[in-house]
Amino acid sequence: MHRHLVKSALVAGAALAVLSACGTGNGERTSEARGTKAAVPAPPEKKPVKGLPGMPPVLDPEDVYAADRPGKLSPVVKDFPSRVYVPNTESDTVTVIDPKTYEVTDTIRVGRQPQHVVPSWDLKTLWVNNNRGHTLTPIDPKTGKAGKDVEVHDPYNLYFTPNGRYAVVMASLDRELVFRDPHTMKVKKTVPVSCYGVNHADFSLDGRYFIVSCEFSGELLKVDTEKMEVVGQQRLPFEGAMPQDVKISPDGKRFYIADMMAHGMWVLNGDAFTEPTLMPTGKGCHGLYVGRDSREMYVTNRGEGTISVFDFTQGRLTKKWKLPDGGSPDMGGVSADGKVLWLSGRYNAEVYAVDTRTGIQLARIPVGSGPHGLAVYPQPGRYSLGHTGVFR
């Protein structure tokens, strides 16, 4: 009886083994199957962005700044010397600084009231916006030498469409957006606007529209890039609003607009172009600069000598740095390695270098009178949208 039970048990075991083998092939495959079943599902593929015709493809639909990682220089600029170019509005000069030594290496004489130093779309030229001189001065960033001035009326600021087809001059006092050839600067289309003081802008993730700030009438414009037409206009919900710099969030869902009279940033849904909300940052909120990891944005508060740090993921301000001896931090840019934030001191005839990890001031460098839209160059990116260096 005992031997019969043992024999039955062995037969049953063999049968189970056969059944198991029929179901999975072998024990190893059973483990594989179980492992596959328990694995985390692969993330859904990111849908490609249907961008503005002729625009370089969006590298990451969730990060418009994906091309701006530390040291990721285009072959066009990789041999250019690293310099900081500072336009001095009241001295009619551009001060050139070596960022490694913090020493002034050159002073370039330009036209009347230079406002911003702007990298061209193809990264080959730096354009100095001589606002009251009604000219642009080209600087060769390889040699540091200035070329012959180009006549352009009222060039307060300068941008480039994401496909590189047009330069867009922010003619502030003329109350116009002037679309020009990006190389010769010949006028292609002039768009009159009803607001006052067009000055700063940024483009949507797909490049199909851009948001413009009008500082003297406290308004925002939405412009169709391809049609070159204003398709939306609104007044900011703050008495005496004075909007300045404009930057889009990495995911392309929001625009941030600095306001020096509302003392904070407006947060705008660009697609819907509905009424924005205000996020207080500090007195005289003016410039907006995105870090190399696309996680933080540095916000200059010109009226109180501070820099607020905004976290995109958390959607809030996380830090505030104060310049040790005060100052008027205005416009600037982040170094190619992402470690230093360079800013002009608009009312103090100086430039500040700030550590982006600690907020510690690394240098304070005397320059000409009224330093404004300084450019750190070169920087990572495939092409430039203009201003003091907005790269994608």
C-alpha positions in Angstrom: 0.0 0.0 0.0 2.8 2.4 0.9 4.6 1.7 -2.4 1.4 2.3 -4.3 1.0 5.7 -2.7 4.5 6.6 -3.5 4.1 5.5 -7.1 0.9 7.6 -7.4 2.6 10.6 -6.0 5.4 10.3 -8.5 3.0 9.9 -11.4 1.0 13.0 -10.2 4.2 15.0 -9.9 5.3 14.0 -13.4 1.9 15.0 -14.8 2.1 18.4 -13.1 5.6 18.9 -14.6 4.4 18.0 -18.1 1.4 20.4 -17.7 3.8 23.1 -16.4 6.1 22.5 -19.3 3.3 22.7 -21.8 2.2 26.0 -20.4 5.5 27.9 -20.3 8.1 25.9 -22.1 10.4 25.7 -19.1 10.9 27.1 -15.6 13.2 29.8 -16.8 10.5 31.2 -19.1 8.1 31.1 -16.2 10.3 33.5 -14.4 10.6 35.7 -17.4 6.8 35.8 -17.8 6.3 36.7 -14.2 9.0 39.4 -14.5 7.4 40.8 -17.6 4.0 40.9 -16.0 5.4 42.8 -13.0 7.5 45.3 -15.0 6.5 48.9 -15.0 4.8 49.8 -18.4 7.0 51.7 -20.8 6.2 55.5 -20.8 4.0 56.6 -23.7 5.9 57.9 -26.7 6.0 61.7 -26.8 4.0 63.0 -29.8 6.2 65.1 -32.2 5.4 68.8 -32.2 4.0 70.2 -35.5 6.2 73.3 -35.5 6.3 76.4 -37.6 7.2 75.5 -41.2 10.9 75.6 -41.6 11.7 75.5 -37.9 14.2 73.0 -36.6 12.3 70.1 -35.0 11.5 70.3 -31.3 13.9 68.0 -29.5 11.7 67.3 -26.5 8.0 68.2 -26.5 8.2 68.5 -22.7 11.3 70.8 -22.7 11.7 73.6 -25.1 15.2 74.2 -23.6 16.5 70.7 -24.3 19.2 72.0 -26.6 20.6 74.3 -23.9 22.4 71.8 -21.7 25.8 72.7 -20.2 28.6 73.0 -22.7 26.3 71.7 -25.6 27.8 74.3 -28.1 26.9 74.3 -31.8 29.8 73.6 -34.2 29.2 77.2 -35.4 30.3 78.7 -32.1 32.6 76.1 -30.5 35.7 78.0 -31.4 34.4 81.5 -30.3 36.1 83.0 -27.3 33.8 83.2 -24.2 33.0 86.8 -23.5 30.4 89.0 -21.9 29.2 91.9 -24.0 27.7 94.8 -22.1 25.8 97.6 -24.0 26.2 100.9 -22.0 23.1 103.0 -23.0 24.5 106.3 -21.8 28.1 105.8 -22.8 27.3 104.6 -26.4 29.8 101.8 -25.9 29.9 98.0 -25.5 32.2 96.7 -22.7 33.7 93.3 -23.4 34.6 91.1 -20.3 36.6 87.9 -20.1 34.4 85.7 -17.8 37.3 83.7 -16.6 39.4 86.6 -15.3 36.6 89.1 -14.8 38.7 91.6 -16.6 37.6 94.1 -19.3 39.3 93.2 -22.5 37.9 95.8 -24.9 35.5 98.8 -25.2 33.7 99.1 -28.5 32.3 102.4 -29.7 28.8 102.0 -31.1 25.8 104.2 -32.0 23.5 106.2 -29.8 21.8 104.5 -26.8 22.7 100.8 -27.3 20.0 98.8 -25.5 20.7 95.1 -26.1 23.4 92.8 -27.6 21.5 90.2 -29.6 22.9 86.9 -31.1 21.6 86.3 -34.6 19.5 83.2 -35.5 22.4 81.5 -37.2 24.7 82.3 -34.2 27.3 84.0 -36.4 26.7 87.6 -35.5 26.0 89.8 -32.4 23.8 92.7 -33.2 24.0 95.8 -31.0 20.6 97.6 -30.9 21.5 101.4 -31.1 18.0 102.6 -30.2 18.3 106.3 -30.7 21.1 106.0 -33.3 18.7 104.1 -35.5 21.3 101.5 -36.4 22.5 98.0 -35.6 26.2 97.4 -35.1 27.3 93.9 -36.1 30.1 92.3 -34.0 32.0 89.2 -35.1 32.1 87.0 -32.0 35.1 85.1 -33.4 37.3 88.2 -33.6 35.4 90.6 -31.3 35.6 93.3 -34.1 32.6 95.6 -35.0 31.5 95.9 -38.6 29.7 98.6 -40.5 26.5 99.9 -39.0 23.2 98.9 -40.7 20.4 101.5 -40.7 17.3 100.2 -38.8 14.8 102.7 -37.3 14.1 102.5 -33.6 15.6 99.1 -32.8 14.9 98.9 -29.1 15.0 95.1 -29.1 15.5 92.4 -31.7 14.2 88.8 -32.1 14.2 86.1 -34.8 11.4 83.8 -35.9 12.1 80.2 -35.0 12.5 79.2 -38.6 15.1 81.9 -39.2 13.1 83.5 -41.9 12.7 86.9 -40.3 14.3 89.3 -37.8 11.6 91.1 -35.7 12.5 94.6 -34.6 10.7 95.8 -31.5 10.3 99.5 -32.6 9.1 100.8 -29.2 8.5 104.5 -29.9 7.4 103.9 -33.5 4.8 101.5 -32.1 5.6 98.8 -34.7 6.7 95.2 -35.0 9.0 95.3 -38.1 9.7 92.0 -39.8 13.0 92.2 -41.7 15.4 90.0 -43.6 17.6 88.4 -40.9 20.9 89.2 -42.7 20.4 92.4 -44.7 17.7 93.8 -42.3 15.6 95.0 -45.3 12.0 95.5 -44.3 9.6 92.7 -45.3 6.5 93.7 -43.4 5.6 96.4 -40.9 2.9 95.7 -38.3 1.6 98.8 -36.5 0.4 98.2 -33.0 -2.1 100.1 -30.8 -0.2 99.5 -27.5 2.8 101.6 -26.3 6.3 100.4 -25.7 6.7 97.0 -27.4 9.9 95.6 -25.8 10.2 91.9 -25.0 8.9 88.6 -26.4 9.1 84.8 -26.4 7.8 82.2 -28.8 5.5 79.2 -28.2 6.8 75.7 -28.1 5.8 75.1 -31.7 6.9 78.6 -32.8 3.6 79.4 -34.3 2.9 82.5 -32.1 4.8 84.8 -29.8 3.8 86.9 -26.8 4.9 90.5 -26.7 5.0 92.9 -23.7 4.1 96.6 -24.0 5.7 98.3 -21.1 4.2 101.8 -21.4 0.5 100.8 -21.7 0.6 97.7 -19.5 -0.5 95.4 -22.3 0.3 92.0 -23.9 0.1 91.1 -27.5 -0.3 87.6 -29.1 1.2 87.5 -32.6 0.8 84.8 -35.3 4.4 84.1 -36.5 3.6 82.9 -40.0 0.9 85.4 -40.8 2.8 88.2 -39.1 -0.4 89.6 -37.5 -1.5 90.5 -34.0 -4.2 88.0 -33.1 -4.8 88.9 -29.5 -4.4 91.9 -27.1 -5.2 92.4 -23.5 -4.5 94.9 -20.7 -2.9 93.5 -17.5 -5.2 93.6 -14.5 -3.0 96.0 -12.5 -3.1 99.8 -12.4 0.2 101.1 -13.7 1.5 97.7 -14.9 4.8 97.8 -16.7 5.6 94.4 -18.2 9.2 93.6 -19.2 10.9 90.3 -20.0 9.0 87.3 -21.3 9.9 83.6 -20.9 8.0 80.4 -21.7 8.0 77.4 -19.3 10.0 74.3 -20.4 6.8 72.4 -21.1 5.4 75.2 -23.2 2.2 75.5 -21.1 2.8 78.9 -19.5 4.5 82.2 -20.2 6.0 84.3 -17.4 6.1 88.1 -17.8 8.2 90.2 -15.5 6.5 93.4 -14.3 8.6 96.1 -12.7 5.6 98.0 -11.3 3.5 95.1 -10.1 6.7 93.7 -8.5 6.3 90.2 -9.8 5.7 87.8 -12.7 2.5 87.4 -14.5 1.7 83.7 -15.3 -0.1 83.4 -18.6 -1.7 80.5 -20.6 -0.4 81.5 -24.0 -2.6 79.2 -26.0 -5.9 80.4 -24.4 -4.5 84.0 -23.9 -6.8 84.4 -20.8 -6.2 86.8 -18.0 -2.9 86.0 -16.2 -2.3 85.8 -12.5 0.4 87.6 -10.6 3.2 86.0 -8.6 5.0 88.5 -6.4 8.8 88.3 -6.5 10.3 91.6 -5.5 10.5 95.3 -6.2 11.2 96.1 -9.8 10.9 92.6 -11.3 12.7 92.8 -14.6 14.7 90.0 -16.2 14.0 86.2 -16.5 16.7 83.6 -17.2 16.3 79.8 -17.3 19.0 77.6 -15.8 20.8 74.9 -17.9 18.8 72.0 -16.4 15.4 73.6 -17.2 14.4 73.3 -13.5 14.9 76.9 -12.3 14.5 80.4 -13.5 16.4 83.4 -12.1 14.3 86.5 -11.7 16.0 89.9 -11.2 14.3 92.4 -8.9 16.0 95.6 -10.1 14.4 97.9 -7.5 15.7 96.0 -4.4 19.0 94.4 -5.6 17.8 90.8 -5.3 17.4 87.7 -7.5 14.5 85.4 -6.9 14.7 81.7 -7.9 11.6 80.1 -9.3 11.2 76.3 -9.5 9.3 75.2 -12.6 8.3 71.8 -11.2 7.0 73.2 -7.8 5.5 76.2 -9.5 6.8 78.5 -6.7 9.7 80.7 -5.6 12.2 78.7 -3.5 15.1 81.2 -2.8 16.0 84.9 -2.9 19.5 86.1 -3.1 20.6 89.7 -2.2 23.6 91.4 -3.7 25.8 92.1 -0.8 26.3 95.8 -1.5 23.0 96.4 -3.2 22.7 97.2 -6.9 20.2 97.2 -9.8 20.3 93.7 -11.4 18.7 94.0 -14.8 19.4 92.0 -18.0 21.9 89.3 -18.7 22.4 85.5 -19.2 23.7 82.3 -17.9 27.2 81.0 -18.6 27.7 78.1 -21.0 28.4 75.7 -18.2 25.4 77.0 -16.2 27.4 77.9 -13.1 27.4 81.7 -13.3 24.5 84.2 -13.8 25.7 87.5 -15.4 23.7 90.6 -14.9 24.0 94.3 -15.7 23.6 96.8 -12.9 21.5 99.3 -14.8 21.8 102.3 -12.4 25.2 101.5 -10.9 27.5 101.3 -14.0 28.6 97.8 -13.1 28.1 94.1 -13.9 27.5 91.3 -11.5 28.6 87.6 -11.7 26.5 85.4 -9.4 27.0 81.7 -8.5 23.9 79.9 -9.6 24.2 77.2 -6.9 24.7 79.4 -3.9 23.7 82.9 -5.0 27.1 84.2 -3.8 28.4 87.2 -5.7 31.6 86.2 -7.5 32.5 89.6 -9.0 31.3 93.2 -9.4 32.9 94.8 -12.5 32.8 98.5 -13.3 31.6 99.3 -16.9 30.1 102.3 -18.8 27.1 104.3 -17.8 23.6 102.7 -18.0 24.5 99.0 -18.7 21.5 97.2 -20.1 20.9 94.0 -22.2 24.2 92.2 -21.8 24.9 89.0 -23.7 27.0 86.0 -22.5 28.4 84.4 -25.6 28.7 81.8 -26.8 25.9 79.7 -25.2 24.5 76.2 -25.9 21.7 75.9 -28.4 21.0 75.2 -32.1 19.7 78.7 -33.0 18.9 82.0 -31.4 15.5 83.7 -30.9 17.2 86.9 -30.1 17.1 89.3 -27.1 20.2 88.8 -24.9 20.3 85.1 -25.9 17.2 82.9 -26.0 18.4 79.6 -27.5 16.6 76.4 -28.6 
